[in-house]
Amino acid sequence: MTQDTQHHRGEDSTLAGFRKSIDNIDAALVHMLAERFRITQAVGAYKAKATLPPADPAREKEQIARLRRLAEDSELDPEFTEKFLRFIIDEVIRHHEQARAAD
């Protein structure tokens, strides 16, 4: 069997090892996001009961700046990091607005 045939049949052990690590990291990310949203759902419920606004622009700005610094230190694109965090924040705010509307 040629090496080219191995690549097409998914039998490249180096690639399989990389993919297994990626799969493990993806699973960890999903679990971490689930936990983060579990906590932010509790924050949303608390904010709704305490009649606090769903969004906190000052905290969001601080978080984005902090994570951009962490990204730079980790050699991760800070623009990507900010987009990723903004996506998460927007979803959290949507959940908080729903919690407020349900009260």
N, C-alpha and C positions, 0 to 999 in steps of 0.2 A: 504494500500500500504506500503510495507516495505521500509526502508531507502535505501536498495540495489537497489530496483526497481526505486526509485526516482533518484539515481545516473545515472542509465542507460538511463532514459528518459530525462535527462538534467533538472530536476526540483529542483535540490539542489540550494536553494536561495543564500547560501554563495558562492558556486562556480560560480553561475551566476553573482553575484556582482563582484567577482574578474575578471571574464572574461570581463565584461563590462568595468572595469577600464583598463584592458590590451588593449581592442579594442580602447578605447579613446586615450591611450598612443601611440599605433601603428599609429592611424590617425594623431596625433600631429607629430610623427616622420616623416611620409611621407610628411606632409606639410612643416616641417622644412627643410627636405632634398631638396624638390622642390625649396624652397626659396634660399637655399644655392647654388644649381646648377644654378638657375637663375642669381645669383650674379657672380658666377665663370664663367658663359658663357660671361658675360659682361667683366670680367677681361681678358678672352681669346681673345675676340675681340679687346680689348685695346692693349694687348700684341702683337697681330698680326700686328696691325696698327703701333705700336711703335717699331716693329721688336725686341721685347724682347723674350727671350727663353721661351718655354712653361712651363718648370719646373724651380723651384727655390729650389734646394736642401738645402740651408742654412735655408730658411723659413720652409721647411718641417721638418727639424730636430728640429727646435725650437718649432714648433707646436706639434710634437709628444712628446717632453719632457714636454711641458706645459700640454698637455692632460693626459699624464701618471701621473703627479702630481695631477691633478684634480681627476682622477680616484681613486688614492690611498686615497685622502681626502674623497672621496664619498664611499669608500669601494667597488669599482668596480675593477675587475681584470684589471691591467694595460696592461697585454699582450693582452687581448681581445680588450681593447680600442685602442691599437696601431694597431692591425690587422684591426679593423673597420675603423680607420682613414686612414690607408695605402690604403685600398680598395677604399675609397672615393677619396683620392689624386690621385691614379692611374687613376680613371675615369675622374677626372678633367683634368689631363695632357692629356689624350686621346682626350678630347673635345678641349683643347687648341691647340693640334697638328692639329686637323681637321680644326679649325679656321685659323690657320697659312697656311695650305695647300690650303684653299679656297680663300685666298687673292692673 
